[in-house]
Amino acid sequence: MKKKTGKAYFNELWDHMVAYLDSFLKGGDQEKLHQFRLQVKKLRALLLLFDNAQPKNKLSKDFKPVKMIFKQGGIIREAYIHLQLSANYGLKNEEFILSQVNAMEQGINGFKANTKKNLKTIKTVHGQLENKLGAIDDDSISEFYKTLLEQIAAGLVAAQFDDRLHTCRTQIKTLLYNRKIAARALDGKINIDNQYLDKLQGRIGDWHDNTLAMELFSVQEDVDKAIIARIKKEDTRLKKSINTLVHDFWKKAVLTEDVLNNGHAANVWV
């Protein structure tokens, strides 16, 4: 990947990140905050790719001030997600709901109060990172993908529906976030089945959200037993689905030439 290509993609992601943040600060739309945080994750994934090829730069470390802003937004998103889960499961605990509304409003007010400081931080970090971006050898990109796939495969074998499974999801998303910029380098070397990986990370995300609902509602007073039963039933379904998906992970994640020749190449680099 040429330096010019990498820098252009980096700036594209950065511009989207800033635009979504600005839109959220002006209108308070939760989807804009979600998209801001998503762009931060994509940038982090890209910088991990650069760090793998240029370990002396430690770009991920330089990105930490922006990740702190990401965490500030996370306080707001957490309260919002709690409210969404309450609505989805029909929770009637007014005290809990009110506490989450207050937490979200306080988080938004605090976030907006730091607007000037945060925008200055983002501008400074952008300049620091952009100046350090360089070309990445195609072999480094393919090696990055191979190593991460091996780590995911090993992690899925050891995972017992705990934080390790969430770590595997983060690693899968790193591969998916970089698919656009890595496609050319991987062509003919590793044929990633993005549809499979996306389905797997999505199912793990559903399990994680369901687990959060269980933890959230099990400590609430006067929660309808039917709600808990529904969550437990969903937990069983999701675990079974994930176990099926992770079986033979490597064969499913990496398309062989035989599969490609049989007309399934549409799954690659969509």
DODRENKOL-901442 format. One line per field, with one value per atom (N, C-alpha, C): residue in three letters; atom name; y, x, z. Coordinates in pm, whole numbers, always signed. Atoms other than C-alpha are relative to their C-alpha. Layout:
<atoms>
r: Ala; ...
a: CA; ...
north: Y; ...
east: X; ...
up: Z; ...
</atoms>
This chain:
<atoms>
r: Met; Met; Met; Lys; Lys; Lys; Lys; Lys; Lys; Lys; Lys; Lys; Thr; Thr; Thr; Gly; Gly; Gly; Lys; Lys; Lys; Ala; Ala; Ala; Tyr; Tyr; Tyr; Phe; Phe; Phe; Asn; Asn; Asn; Glu; Glu; Glu; Leu; Leu; Leu; Trp; Trp; Trp; Asp; Asp; Asp; His; His; His; Met; Met; Met; Val; Val; Val; Ala; Ala; Ala; Tyr; Tyr; Tyr; Leu; Leu; Leu; Asp; Asp; Asp; Ser; Ser; Ser; Phe; Phe; Phe; Leu; Leu; Leu; Lys; Lys; Lys; Gly; Gly; Gly; Gly; Gly; Gly; Asp; Asp; Asp; Gln; Gln; Gln; Glu; Glu; Glu; Lys; Lys; Lys; Leu; Leu; Leu; His; His; His; Gln; Gln; Gln; Phe; Phe; Phe; Arg; Arg; Arg; Leu; Leu; Leu; Gln; Gln; Gln; Val; Val; Val; Lys; Lys; Lys; Lys; Lys; Lys; Leu; Leu; Leu; Arg; Arg; Arg; Ala; Ala; Ala; Leu; Leu; Leu; Leu; Leu; Leu; Leu; Leu; Leu; Leu; Leu; Leu; Phe; Phe; Phe; Asp; Asp; Asp; Asn; Asn; Asn; Ala; Ala; Ala; Gln; Gln; Gln; Pro; Pro; Pro; Lys; Lys; Lys; Asn; Asn; Asn; Lys; Lys; Lys; Leu; Leu; Leu; Ser; Ser; Ser; Lys; Lys; Lys; Asp; Asp; Asp; Phe; Phe; Phe; Lys; Lys; Lys; Pro; Pro; Pro; Val; Val; Val; Lys; Lys; Lys; Met; Met; Met; Ile; Ile; Ile; Phe; Phe; Phe; Lys; Lys; Lys; Gln; Gln; Gln; Gly; Gly; Gly; Gly; Gly; Gly; Ile; Ile; Ile; Ile; Ile; Ile; Arg; Arg; Arg; Glu; Glu; Glu; Ala; Ala; Ala; Tyr; Tyr; Tyr; Ile; Ile; Ile; His; His; His; Leu; Leu; Leu; Gln; Gln; Gln; Leu; Leu; Leu; Ser; Ser; Ser; Ala; Ala; Ala; Asn; Asn; Asn; Tyr; Tyr; Tyr; Gly; Gly; Gly; Leu; Leu; Leu; Lys; Lys; Lys; Asn; Asn; Asn; Glu; Glu; Glu; Glu; Glu; Glu; Phe; Phe; Phe; Ile; Ile; Ile; Leu; Leu; Leu; Ser; Ser; Ser; Gln; Gln; Gln; Val; Val; Val; Asn; Asn; Asn; Ala; Ala; Ala; Met; Met; Met; Glu; Glu; Glu; Gln; Gln; Gln; Gly; Gly; Gly; Ile; Ile; Ile; Asn; Asn; Asn; Gly; Gly; Gly; Phe; Phe; Phe; Lys; Lys; Lys; Ala; Ala; Ala; Asn; Asn; Asn; Thr; Thr; Thr; Lys; Lys; Lys; Lys; Lys; Lys; Asn; Asn; Asn; Leu; Leu; Leu; Lys; Lys; Lys; Thr; Thr; Thr; Ile; Ile; Ile; Lys; Lys; Lys; Thr; Thr; Thr; Val; Val; Val; His; His; His; Gly; Gly; Gly; Gln; Gln; Gln; Leu; Leu; Leu; Glu; Glu; Glu; Asn; Asn; Asn; Lys; Lys; Lys; Leu; Leu; Leu; Gly; Gly; Gly; Ala; Ala; Ala; Ile; Ile; Ile; Asp; Asp; Asp; Asp; Asp; Asp; Asp; Asp; Asp; Ser; Ser; Ser; Ile; Ile; Ile; Ser; Ser; Ser; Glu; Glu; Glu; Phe; Phe; Phe; Tyr; Tyr; Tyr; Lys; Lys; Lys; Thr; Thr; Thr; Leu; Leu; Leu; Leu; Leu; Leu; Glu; Glu; Glu; Gln; Gln; Gln; Ile; Ile; Ile; Ala; Ala; Ala; Ala; Ala; Ala; Gly; Gly; Gly; Leu; Leu; Leu; Val; Val; Val; Ala; Ala; Ala; Ala; Ala; Ala; Gln; Gln; Gln; Phe; Phe; Phe; Asp; Asp; Asp; Asp; Asp; Asp; Arg; Arg; Arg; Leu; Leu; Leu; His; His; His; Thr; Thr; Thr; Cys; Cys; Cys; Arg; Arg; Arg; Thr; Thr; Thr; Gln; Gln; Gln; Ile; Ile; Ile; Lys; Lys; Lys; Thr; Thr; Thr; Leu; Leu; Leu; Leu; Leu; Leu; Tyr; Tyr; Tyr; Asn; Asn; Asn; Arg; Arg; Arg; Lys; Lys; Lys; Ile; Ile; Ile; Ala; Ala; Ala; Ala; Ala; Ala; Arg; Arg; Arg; Ala; Ala; Ala; Leu; Leu; Leu; Asp; Asp; Asp; Gly; Gly; Gly; Lys; Lys; Lys; Ile; Ile; Ile; Asn; Asn; Asn; Ile; Ile; Ile; Asp; Asp; Asp; Asn; Asn; Asn; Gln; Gln; Gln; Tyr; Tyr; Tyr; Leu; Leu; Leu; Asp; Asp; Asp; Lys; Lys; Lys; Leu; Leu; Leu; Gln; Gln; Gln; Gly; Gly; Gly; Arg; Arg; Arg; Ile; Ile; Ile; Gly; Gly; Gly; Asp; Asp; Asp; Trp; Trp; Trp; His; His; His; Asp; Asp; Asp; Asn; Asn; Asn; Thr; Thr; Thr; Leu; Leu; Leu; Ala; Ala; Ala; Met; Met; Met; Glu; Glu; Glu; Leu; Leu; Leu; Phe; Phe; Phe; Ser; Ser; Ser; Val; Val; Val; Gln; Gln; Gln; Glu; Glu; Glu; Asp; Asp; Asp; Val; Val; Val; Asp; Asp; Asp; Lys; Lys; Lys; Ala; Ala; Ala; Ile; Ile; Ile; Ile; Ile; Ile; Ala; Ala; Ala; Arg; Arg; Arg; Ile; Ile; Ile; Lys; Lys; Lys; Lys; Lys; Lys; Glu; Glu; Glu; Asp; Asp; Asp; Thr; Thr; Thr; Arg; Arg; Arg; Leu; Leu; Leu; Lys; Lys; Lys; Lys; Lys; Lys; Ser; Ser; Ser; Ile; Ile; Ile; Asn; Asn; Asn; Thr; Thr; Thr; Leu; Leu; Leu; Val; Val; Val; His; His; His; Asp; Asp; Asp; Phe; Phe; Phe; Trp; Trp; Trp; Lys; Lys; Lys; Lys; Lys; Lys; Ala; Ala; Ala; Val; Val; Val; Leu; Leu; Leu; Thr; Thr; Thr; Glu; Glu; Glu; Asp; Asp; Asp; Val; Val; Val; Leu; Leu; Leu; Asn; Asn; Asn; Asn; Asn; Asn; Gly; Gly; Gly; His; His; His; Ala; Ala; Ala; Ala; Ala; Ala; Asn; Asn; Asn; Val; Val; Val; Trp; Trp; Trp; Val; Val; Val
a: N; CA; C; N; CA; C; N; CA; C; N; CA; C; N; CA; C; N; CA; C; N; CA; C; N; CA; C; N; CA; C; N; CA; C; N; CA; C; N; CA; C; N; CA; C; N; CA; C; N; CA; C; N; CA; C; N; CA; C; N; CA; C; N; CA; C; N; CA; C; N; CA; C; N; CA; C; N; CA; C; N; CA; C; N; CA; C; N; CA; C; N; CA; C; N; CA; C; N; CA; C; N; CA; C; N; CA; C; N; CA; C; N; CA; C; N; CA; C; N; CA; C; N; CA; C; N; CA; C; N; CA; C; N; CA; C; N; CA; C; N; CA; C; N; CA; C; N; CA; C; N; CA; C; N; CA; C; N; CA; C; N; CA; C; N; CA; C; N; CA; C; N; CA; C; N; CA; C; N; CA; C; N; CA; C; N; CA; C; N; CA; C; N; CA; C; N; CA; C; N; CA; C; N; CA; C; N; CA; C; N; CA; C; N; CA; C; N; CA; C; N; CA; C; N; CA; C; N; CA; C; N; CA; C; N; CA; C; N; CA; C; N; CA; C; N; CA; C; N; CA; C; N; CA; C; N; CA; C; N; CA; C; N; CA; C; N; CA; C; N; CA; C; N; CA; C; N; CA; C; N; CA; C; N; CA; C; N; CA; C; N; CA; C; N; CA; C; N; CA; C; N; CA; C; N; CA; C; N; CA; C; N; CA; C; N; CA; C; N; CA; C; N; CA; C; N; CA; C; N; CA; C; N; CA; C; N; CA; C; N; CA; C; N; CA; C; N; CA; C; N; CA; C; N; CA; C; N; CA; C; N; CA; C; N; CA; C; N; CA; C; N; CA; C; N; CA; C; N; CA; C; N; CA; C; N; CA; C; N; CA; C; N; CA; C; N; CA; C; N; CA; C; N; CA; C; N; CA; C; N; CA; C; N; CA; C; N; CA; C; N; CA; C; N; CA; C; N; CA; C; N; CA; C; N; CA; C; N; CA; C; N; CA; C; N; CA; C; N; CA; C; N; CA; C; N; CA; C; N; CA; C; N; CA; C; N; CA; C; N; CA; C; N; CA; C; N; CA; C; N; CA; C; N; CA; C; N; CA; C; N; CA; C; N; CA; C; N; CA; C; N; CA; C; N; CA; C; N; CA; C; N; CA; C; N; CA; C; N; CA; C; N; CA; C; N; CA; C; N; CA; C; N; CA; C; N; CA; C; N; CA; C; N; CA; C; N; CA; C; N; CA; C; N; CA; C; N; CA; C; N; CA; C; N; CA; C; N; CA; C; N; CA; C; N; CA; C; N; CA; C; N; CA; C; N; CA; C; N; CA; C; N; CA; C; N; CA; C; N; CA; C; N; CA; C; N; CA; C; N; CA; C; N; CA; C; N; CA; C; N; CA; C; N; CA; C; N; CA; C; N; CA; C; N; CA; C; N; CA; C; N; CA; C; N; CA; C; N; CA; C; N; CA; C; N; CA; C; N; CA; C; N; CA; C; N; CA; C; N; CA; C; N; CA; C; N; CA; C; N; CA; C; N; CA; C; N; CA; C; N; CA; C; N; CA; C; N; CA; C; N; CA; C; N; CA; C; N; CA; C; N; CA; C; N; CA; C; N; CA; C; N; CA; C; N; CA; C; N; CA; C; N; CA; C; N; CA; C; N; CA; C; N; CA; C; N; CA; C; N; CA; C; N; CA; C; N; CA; C; N; CA; C; N; CA; C; N; CA; C; N; CA; C; N; CA; C; N; CA; C; N; CA; C; N; CA; C; N; CA; C; N; CA; C; N; CA; C; N; CA; C; N; CA; C; N; CA; C; N; CA; C; N; CA; C; N; CA; C; N; CA; C; N; CA; C; N; CA; C; N; CA; C; N; CA; C; N; CA; C; N; CA; C; N; CA; C; N; CA; C; N; CA; C; N; CA; C; N; CA; C; N; CA; C; N; CA; C; N; CA; C; N; CA; C; N; CA; C; N; CA; C; N; CA; C; N; CA; C; N; CA; C; N; CA; C; N; CA; C; N; CA; C; N; CA; C; N; CA; C; N; CA; C; N; CA; C; N; CA; C; N; CA; C; N; CA; C; N; CA; C; N; CA; C; N; CA; C; N; CA; C; N; CA; C
north: -119; +0; +125; -121; +331; +99; -99; +612; +91; -87; +830; -66; +74; +562; -12; +14; +499; +131; -131; +868; +49; -42; +933; -72; +77; +653; +43; -50; +771; +131; -130; +1124; -13; +24; +990; -42; +46; +806; +113; -108; +1104; +107; -102; +1349; -47; +55; +1119; +5; -2; +1092; +139; -138; +1469; +48; -42; +1523; -59; +63; +1274; +60; -62; +1426; +138; -134; +1775; -8; +16; +1655; -38; +39; +1491; +118; -114; +1798; +105; -99; +2013; -48; +48; +1787; -104; +99; +1523; -134; +124; +1238; -116; +113; +909; -79; +72; +753; +68; -73; +1027; -31; +36; +948; -142; +138; +579; -3; -4; +659; +63; -58; +879; -107; +104; +591; -111; +100; +352; +44; -51; +574; -6; +12; +579; -143; +140; +198; -34; +25; +194; +60; -63; +436; -79; +80; +229; -126; +121; -82; +30; -40; +101; +27; -32; +226; -126; +128; -130; -63; +51; -228; +73; -79; +55; -37; +34; -34; -135; +132; -392; +11; -17; -270; +97; -103; +23; +6; +10; -85; +113; -108; +203; +122; -120; +463; -3; +14; +328; +98; -92; +514; -20; +29; +341; +74; -72; +499; +149; -142; +844; +31; -15; +786; +2; +14; +742; +122; -116; +1103; -1; +9; +1044; -113; +110; +714; +43; -52; +907; +73; -66; +1116; -107; +116; +788; -55; +52; +672; +96; -99; +996; -23; +28; +923; -133; +132; +566; +4; -16; +685; +31; -36; +836; -121; +116; +530; -111; +106; +295; +25; -33; +477; -15; +10; +493; -146; +143; +118; -63; +50; +46; +34; -43; +242; -80; +79; +57; -143; +135; -279; -3; -8; -171; +4; -11; -79; -132; +124; -398; -113; +108; -622; +40; -43; -416; +18; -23; -331; +120; -106; -121; +74; -63; -7; +148; -143; +370; +63; -56; +442; -26; +35; +258; +81; -71; +418; +147; -141; +766; +20; -12; +702; -3; +9; +611; +125; -127; +917; +111; -103; +1137; -20; +30; +960; +41; -36; +1013; +151; -146; +1380; +63; -52; +1444; -27; +35; +1263; +92; -89; +1473; +141; -135; +1798; +8; +1; +1701; -11; +18; +1593; +132; -128; +1922; +107; -98; +2119; -11; +23; +1966; +15; -9; +2044; +66; -76; +2305; -76; +75; +2097; -124; +123; +1778; +24; -31; +1937; +40; -38; +2085; -125; +125; +1743; -79; +73; +1580; +60; -68; +1839; -25; +20; +1800; -144; +141; +1419; -32; +24; +1423; +39; -46; +1626; -90; +88; +1402; -133; +130; +1083; +8; -13; +1203; +10; -19; +1300; -130; +125; +948; -114; +106; +748; -24; +33; +564; -112; +111; +298; -130; +131; -57; -107; +109; -359; -97; +93; -599; -125; +119; -890; +25; -35; -707; -5; +2; -670; -143; +139; -1037; -73; +61; -1140; +46; -54; -914; -78; +73; -1090; -146; +139; -1439; -14; +5; -1370; +21; -30; -1221; -113; +114; -1507; -118; +108; -1755; +29; -38; -1563; -18; +15; -1559; -148; +144; -1932; -63; +52; -2009; +51; -59; -1773; -62; +59; -1928; -142; +134; -2273; +7; -14; -2149; +73; -86; -1914; -83; +67; -2022; +100; -102; -1740; +94; -99; -1487; +113; -115; -1182; -40; +45; -1389; -2; +2; -1425; +142; -140; -1048; +49; -34; -1013; -52; +58; -1245; +86; -85; -1025; +128; -121; -715; -27; +36; -893; -23; +21; -1001; +133; -131; -645; +78; -63; -527; -43; +51; -750; +62; -52; -629; +150; -145; -261; +35; -27; -286; -62; +78; -491; +87; -87; -194; +32; -42; -82; -120; +119; -439; -88; +91; -593; -28; +18; -536; -80; +70; -661; -148; +139; -981; -79; +65; -1057; -113; +115; -1406; -63; +53; -1461; -55; +44; -1477; +47; -33; -1490; -5; -9; -1371; -4; +3; -1459; +103; -109; -1126; -23; +24; -1237; -92; +91; -1522; +72; -71; -1306; +103; -101; -1034; -65; +72; -1285; -48; +50; -1434; +112; -109; -1101; +58; -50; -991; -88; +94; -1305; +10; -18; -1260; +129; -126; -901; -14; +26; -1020; -73; +73; -1264; +94; -95; -987; +92; -88; -757; -75; +80; -1038; -27; +21; -1109; +127; -129; -738; +16; -11; -749; -88; +90; -1048; +60; -61; -874; +123; -125; -553; -24; +19; -690; -96; +98; -972; +64; -68; -718; +102; -93; -509; -67; +53; -550; -8; +15; -670; -15; +26; -776; -121; +107; -991; -125; +124; -1352; -40; +33; -1382; +67; -70; -1126; -78; +78; -1327; -130; +126; -1647; +23; -33; -1480; +23; -26; -1362; -130; +128; -1707; -87; +77; -1869; +51; -60; -1625; -32; +33; -1694; -141; +138; -2065; -7; -1; -1999; +59; -68; -1761; -83; +83; -1989; -118; +112; -2279; +47; -56; -2061; +33; -36; -1932; -124; +125; -2282; -62; +51; -2387; +83; -89; -2085; -15; +3; -2119; -135; +131; -2488; +10; -8; -2519; +146; -143; -2144; +31; -35; -2138; -32; +40; -2327; +94; -89; -2092; +144; -139; -1769; +25; -15; -1832; -89; +75; -1933; -63; +70; -2193; +25; -16; -2188; -82; +84; -2474; +71; -71; -2268; +117; -116; -1963; -43; +48; -2165; -54; +50; -2298; +111; -109; -1954; +71; -66; -1830; +121; -112; -1548; +129; -123; -1291; +36; -28; -1325; +73; -54; -1187; +150; -143; -819; +79; -78; -687; +126
east: +84; +0; +89; -80; +148; -34; +19; +191; -119; +109; -48; -136; +126; -319; -39; +26; -287; -40; +30; -290; -139; +131; -596; -112; +101; -791; -9; -5; -679; -77; +68; -802; -149; +143; -1129; -72; +59; -1201; -2; -11; -1084; -106; +100; -1309; -141; +130; -1608; -18; +5; -1526; -34; +22; -1512; -140; +133; -1830; -109; +101; -2028; +2; -9; -1898; -65; +58; -1991; -152; +145; -2337; -67; +58; -2397; -2; -7; -2285; -106; +99; -2525; -145; +138; -2830; -32; +23; -2782; -53; +48; -2873; +90; -77; -2765; +68; -59; -2700; +130; -122; -2444; +113; -100; -2267; +51; -39; -2269; +96; -84; -2120; +136; -128; -1852; +87; -75; -1749; +42; -34; -1756; +121; -115; -1515; +127; -116; -1284; +53; -40; -1283; +68; -61; -1206; +139; -132; -919; +98; -87; -779; +44; -33; -794; +104; -96; -610; +137; -128; -342; +70; -60; -289; +70; -60; -219; +131; -122; +34; +106; -96; +194; +66; -55; +240; +114; -102; +442; +109; -94; +609; -1; +10; +644; +68; -70; +877; -88; +82; +604; -101; +99; +348; -116; +109; +63; -122; +113; -196; +13; -25; -35; -27; +25; -48; -148; +143; -418; -80; +69; -502; -81; +82; -620; -138; +129; -895; -83; +72; -984; -60; +57; -1039; -131; +125; -1301; -104; +85; -1445; -64; +51; -1481; -100; +97; -1656; -136; +124; -1912; -60; +46; -1933; -90; +86; -2087; -143; +131; -2373; -64; +52; -2411; -45; +36; -2420; -139; +131; -2714; -109; +97; -2889; -33; +20; -2841; -83; +80; -2979; -148; +138; -3291; -61; +47; -3318; -35; +25; -3293; -127; +119; -3556; -126; +116; -3792; -25; +12; -3721; -61; +47; -3794; -120; +119; -4080; +21; -28; -3911; -81; +88; -4146; +59; -63; -3898; +28; -11; -3950; +124; -118; -3673; +127; -117; -3416; +3; +9; -3536; +36; -29; -3524; +149; -144; -3170; +84; -73; -3056; -20; +27; -3225; +87; -83; -3045; +147; -140; -2713; +33; -22; -2750; +5; +3; -2839; +124; -122; -2551; +122; -111; -2316; +7; +6; -2431; +46; -40; -2392; +150; -144; -2042; +79; -65; -1949; +4; +8; -2067; +86; -81; -1887; +148; -139; -1559; +22; -6; -1630; +128; -115; -1358; +130; -120; -1095; +13; -4; -1189; +34; -27; -1186; +146; -141; -844; +89; -74; -718; -1; +15; -852; +85; -80; -686; +150; -142; -351; +43; -33; -356; +2; +3; -448; +132; -127; -140; +116; -108; +86; +0; +11; -44; +25; -13; -63; +145; -142; +303; +81; -74; +405; -42; +49; +207; +97; -90; +419; -58; +43; +392; +4; +2; +308; +19; -26; +450; -118; +113; +182; +19; -27; +351; -29; +28; +318; -150; +146; -56; -52; +46; -106; +44; -49; +107; -84; +87; -104; -132; +126; -419; +17; -23; -272; +16; -25; -151; -128; +123; -481; -101; +90; -680; +41; -49; -461; -36; +35; -518; -149; +145; -893; -37; +29; -899; +35; -42; -707; -91; +87; -924; -137; +134; -1247; -2; -9; -1128; -3; -11; -1051; -119; +108; -1350; -113; +111; -1619; -111; +103; -1869; +32; -45; -1674; +69; -65; -1457; +89; -86; -1233; -77; +82; -1519; -18; +12; -1565; +130; -130; -1190; +10; +0; -1228; -84; +86; -1510; +74; -77; -1289; +105; -102; -1016; -63; +70; -1265; -37; +39; -1389; +121; -123; -1029; +27; -17; -1004; -103; +107; -1338; +15; -16; -1268; +109; -113; -946; -17; +13; -1090; +14; -8; -1116; +145; -138; -757; +93; -87; -617; -32; +48; -807; +105; -97; -541; +120; -118; -256; -28; +35; -444; -43; +50; -560; +94; -80; -439; +79; -75; -287; -94; +100; -577; -137; +134; -938; -97; +84; -1139; -148; +146; -1508; -59; +48; -1635; -141; +138; -1998; -3; -7; -1910; +51; -57; -1692; -97; +95; -1955; -117; +109; -2225; +44; -52; -2006; +14; -18; -1912; -135; +133; -2276; -71; +64; -2396; +64; -67; -2132; -47; +51; -2250; -139; +135; -2609; +6; -17; -2495; +46; -52; -2303; -110; +110; -2608; -102; +95; -2829; +53; -64; -2579; -9; +12; -2582; -141; +138; -2961; -22; +13; -2941; +62; -69; -2690; -75; +68; -2890; -131; +134; -3233; -7; +3; -3146; +18; -21; -3051; -111; +111; -3367; -111; +111; -3655; -127; +131; -3996; +7; -10; -3874; -88; +89; -4132; +84; -74; -4011; +0; +8; -4123; +112; -110; -3857; +129; -121; -3579; -2; +13; -3711; +27; -21; -3711; +147; -142; -3352; +81; -70; -3237; -21; +29; -3407; +81; -79; -3236; +148; -139; -2903; +33; -19; -2939; +5; +5; -3031; +127; -117; -2740; +127; -118; -2482; +6; +5; -2595; +38; -30; -2578; +148; -142; -2230; +88; -77; -2099; +0; +9; -2221; +86; -75; -2064; +151; -145; -1721; +62; -54; -1687; +72; -83; -1410; +17; -12; -1349; +89; -97; -1045; -55; +55; -1217; -111; +111; -1514; +49; -47; -1315; +85; -90; -1067; -49; +52; -1212; +115; -102; -1009; -24; +13; -949; -117; +111; -1198; -133; +123; -1471; -17; +5; -1385; -37; +25; -1391; -142; +137; -1737; -104; +94; -1887; -38; +32; -1875; +88; -93; -1629; -70; +73; -1903; +15; -16; -1834; +129; -132; -1485; +5; -23; -1416; -122; +118; -1767; -2
up: +0; +0; +0; +11; -111; +113; -105; +139; -32; +42; -61; +21; -15; -55; +147; -143; +317; +64; -57; +400; -43; +50; +182; +76; -71; +353; +146; -138; +697; +11; -4; +621; -28; +27; +482; +128; -126; +808; +103; -99; +1014; -26; +35; +828; +38; -39; +881; +152; -145; +1251; +52; -44; +1297; -37; +46; +1094; +88; -86; +1304; +140; -132; +1626; -1; +12; +1511; -10; +17; +1408; +133; -129; +1746; +96; -92; +1938; -32; +41; +1739; +18; -2; +1733; +106; -106; +2003; -50; +58; +1764; +44; -50; +1924; -112; +113; +1583; -44; +37; +1510; +99; -100; +1837; -25; +32; +1747; -119; +119; +1405; +31; -43; +1566; +64; -69; +1789; -96; +101; +1493; -81; +76; +1300; +83; -89; +1602; -2; +4; +1598; -132; +131; +1226; -9; -1; +1274; +85; -87; +1558; -74; +77; +1336; -107; +103; +1059; +60; -65; +1298; +50; -38; +1426; -120; +124; +1066; -29; +20; +1033; +103; -105; +1367; -26; +30; +1253; -102; +104; +953; +43; -45; +1131; +153; -146; +1497; +77; -71; +1584; +23; -9; +1533; +115; -107; +1787; -21; +32; +1617; +90; -88; +1835; +133; -125; +2140; -17; +27; +1982; -15; +22; +1914; +132; -129; +2286; +43; -40; +2345; -67; +68; +2086; +60; -64; +2250; +133; -124; +2573; -29; +41; +2392; -34; +31; +2263; +129; -127; +2625; +64; -51; +2723; -67; +73; +2453; +41; -41; +2580; +121; -118; +2907; -44; +54; +2708; -67; +74; +2485; +95; -95; +2783; +59; -56; +2941; -106; +110; +2602; -29; +26; +2544; +112; -112; +2892; -20; +27; +2799; -115; +114; +2469; +43; -49; +2643; +87; -85; +2896; -85; +90; +2613; -73; +75; +2418; +82; -86; +2715; +86; -73; +2857; +149; -141; +3187; +50; -52; +3405; +119; -116; +3671; -29; +30; +3657; +63; -68; +3907; -80; +80; +3697; -130; +127; +3374; +19; -28; +3528; +28; -31; +3657; -128; +127; +3305; -85; +71; +3153; +57; -65; +3408; -32; +30; +3347; -143; +140; +2971; -17; +11; +3008; +61; -64; +3248; -87; +87; +3012; -121; +116; +2717; +37; -44; +2913; +23; -24; +3023; -129; +130; +2672; -76; +71; +2525; +67; -73; +2796; -39; +40; +2672; -150; +146; +2305; -50; +48; +2256; +25; -37; +2436; -87; +77; +2252; -148; +140; +1907; -20; +7; +1978; +8; -14; +2088; -129; +125; +1773; -111; +102; +1551; +22; -32; +1729; -32; +22; +1718; -149; +144; +1349; -65; +56; +1263; +36; -45; +1469; -75; +65; +1312; -149; +145; +952; -43; +34; +955; +12; -24; +1064; -93; +87; +808; -117; +111; +554; -85; +86; +286; +80; -64; +392; -106; +93; +215; -1; +13; +84; +85; -79; +258; +148; -140; +591; +27; -15; +535; +6; +1; +449; +127; -124; +748; +119; -104; +972; +5; +7; +854; +42; -37; +888; +151; -145; +1242; +79; -72; +1351; -14; +20; +1198; +88; -86; +1386; +146; -137; +1711; +27; -14; +1653; +10; +1; +1574; +135; -131; +1894; +110; -101; +2095; +2; +8; +1972; +57; -58; +2075; +152; -146; +2427; +61; -52; +2461; +60; -67; +2705; +32; -15; +2653; +118; -97; +2855; -77; +64; +2783; -118; +111; +2554; -132; +121; +2310; -53; +40; +2308; -64; +58; +2238; -143; +136; +1937; -93; +82; +1812; -40; +29; +1838; -108; +99; +1639; -137; +128; +1371; -62; +51; +1339; -50; +50; +1297; -144; +137; +989; -93; +85; +855; -24; +15; +917; -102; +91; +714; -138; +124; +428; -125; +118; +190; -36; +26; +228; -22; +10; +247; -119; +106; -45; -106; +108; -310; +47; -51; -91; +23; -30; -2; -123; +121; -355; -44; +40; -442; +112; -115; -96; +107; -99; +151; -49; +46; +36; +117; -119; +334; -36; +17; +356; +96; -85; +488; +51; -43; +500; +122; -114; +734; +125; -114; +958; +56; -46; +971; +74; -66; +1061; +138; -127; +1335; +102; -97; +1494; +41; -33; +1475; +101; -92; +1651; +139; -130; +1924; +65; -52; +1960; +58; -51; +2002; +134; -126; +2271; +111; -99; +2447; +51; -38; +2445; +87; -77; +2574; +141; -130; +2853; +84; -70; +2942; +55; -45; +2963; +122; -113; +3197; +127; -113; +3424; +51; -33; +3414; +74; -53; +3489; +118; -109; +3728; +137; -129; +3997; +29; -20; +3951; +82; -80; +4195; -85; +63; +4078; -152; +143; +3733; -33; +43; +3554; -31; +23; +3559; -147; +143; +3198; -78; +65; +3101; +15; -27; +3265; -79; +75; +3106; -148; +140; +2766; -30; +18; +2809; +5; -13; +2920; -124; +121; +2622; -117; +107; +2388; +17; -29; +2559; -51; +46; +2487; -152; +147; +2123; -59; +53; +2066; +20; -27; +2227; -98; +95; +2010; -140; +131; +1699; -14; +4; +1785; -5; +3; +1855; -140; +136; +1511; -95; +89; +1344; +17; -24; +1508; -34; +37; +1417; -135; +121; +1155; -43; +27; +1180; -119; +105; +953; -139; +130; +671; -45; +34; +688; -25; +9; +725; -123; +114; +444; -114; +115; +109; -79; +78; -81; -149; +145; -454; -55; +45; -495; +18; -29; -332; -95; +90; -539; -141; +135; -860; -18; +6; -772; +6; +12; -792; +128; -125; -434; +26; -17; -494; +38; -33; -432; +146; -142; -61; +32; -26; -99; -27; +12; -38; -49; +32; -49; +83
</atoms>
